[in-house]
Amino acid sequence: MHNFLSLLCLMIALSFFPASVAAGKSGPVKYFSYAYFPLKSISPRVFDSNLGETKYSMTQDGGLFKLVYDAPRITYSQQMIAKSNGVYIVGTQNKIFLFGSKITYKAPLLRIPFPLTTASKWTSETIEYDADGNSNPVRLTGKVIGEETISTPAGTFTSLKIELKIVSGQNKPTYLTEWLVKDIGVVKAEAVPGTGGLLGTFQKLFGLDKVYYTIKSF
């Protein structure tokens, strides 16, 4: 991208100040940088999950980053890009046993804005297309819940907890809660899938009202 160098410089600069504090009307405001959701190639990390032991990885191809959760029964991935104001999703893919689906977005969907504060809220809307060209409106809303200390098999971390709600067409919302740690990224996640599409079918088949991931090693 033509602004890749300037964006890279901004991300590097922000990473040196992962949780800076500024004065606000109601007291100090704490800021959290890209360091809490680093976009970079990482070797697979192991997560415990009710889907079975899951490998989490991220790869980079130019300015495109691919995040993958690879469990015994399901593989889910997001294709993302970085902009000066946050991380955006440009597409997703699911594979459940021998079945798969692919979604692309007409315009990138804001996943997480940066910098974040403990009071951050955001909304992003676009149109999604499946592999057959069918389209649906999609809306993502997110908010920061706050800082939280969590214990995992990989250790105890001070994390930033965020919640996302994604509504696609007439499907029930999908809810995603993530715990983010500086220079690591996601160490814990919980998802309540909507009832549409492959994830909905999978949810009904296995009786999974919630899917969780907790980091085991990295």
Long-range contacts (C-beta under 8 A, 24 or more apart in sequence): 1-63, 3-84, 4-63, 6-84, 7-82, 7-83, 7-84, 10-84, 11-82, 14-114, 14-115, 15-183, 18-182, 18-183, 19-182, 29-117, 29-118, 29-119, 30-117, 30-118, 31-115, 31-116, 31-117, 32-114, 32-115, 32-116, 32-117, 32-160, 32-182, 33-114, 33-115, 34-82, 34-87, 34-114, 35-182, 35-183, 36-116, 36-160, 36-180, 36-181, 36-182, 36-185, 37-87, 37-112, 37-114, 37-180, 37-185, 37-186, 38-183, 38-184, 38-185, 39-65, 39-80, 39-82, 39-87, 40-65, 44-70, 45-215, 45-217, 45-218, 46-215, 46-216, 46-217, 46-218, 47-213, 47-214, 47-215, 47-216, 48-153, 48-213, 48-214, 48-215, 48-216, 49-211, 49-212, 49-213, 49-214, 50-208, 50-210, 50-211, 50-212, 51-208, 51-211, 53-216, 54-213, 56-186, 56-213, 56-215, 64-90, 69-213, 73-97, 73-202, 73-206, 74-202, 78-111, 80-111, 81-108, 83-108, 85-110, 85-113, 85-114, 86-110, 86-111, 86-112, 86-113, 86-114, 87-111, 87-112, 87-114, 94-197, 94-198, 94-199, 96-198, 96-199, 96-201, 96-202, 99-198, 100-198, 101-130, 101-131, 101-197, 101-198, 102-130, 102-131, 103-128, 103-129, 103-130, 104-128, 104-129, 105-129, 105-138, 106-135, 109-138, 109-140, 110-140, 111-140, 111-142, 111-164, 112-142, 112-162, 116-144, 116-160, 116-162, 117-144, 118-144, 118-146, 118-147, 119-144, 120-144, 128-168, 136-168, 136-169, 137-168, 137-169, 138-166, 138-167, 138-168, 138-169, 139-166, 139-167, 140-164, 140-165, 140-166, 141-165, 145-177, 148-179, 150-179, 150-187, 150-188, 152-187, 152-188, 152-214, 152-215, 152-216, 153-214, 153-215, 153-216, 153-217, 154-187, 154-215, 154-216, 154-217, 154-218, 157-181, 157-184, 157-187, 159-187, 159-188, 166-194, 167-194, 168-194, 168-196, 169-196, 170-196, 171-195, 171-196, 171-197, 171-200, 172-196, 174-199, 184-218, 186-213, 186-215, 187-214, 187-215, 188-212, 188-213, 188-214, 188-215, 189-213
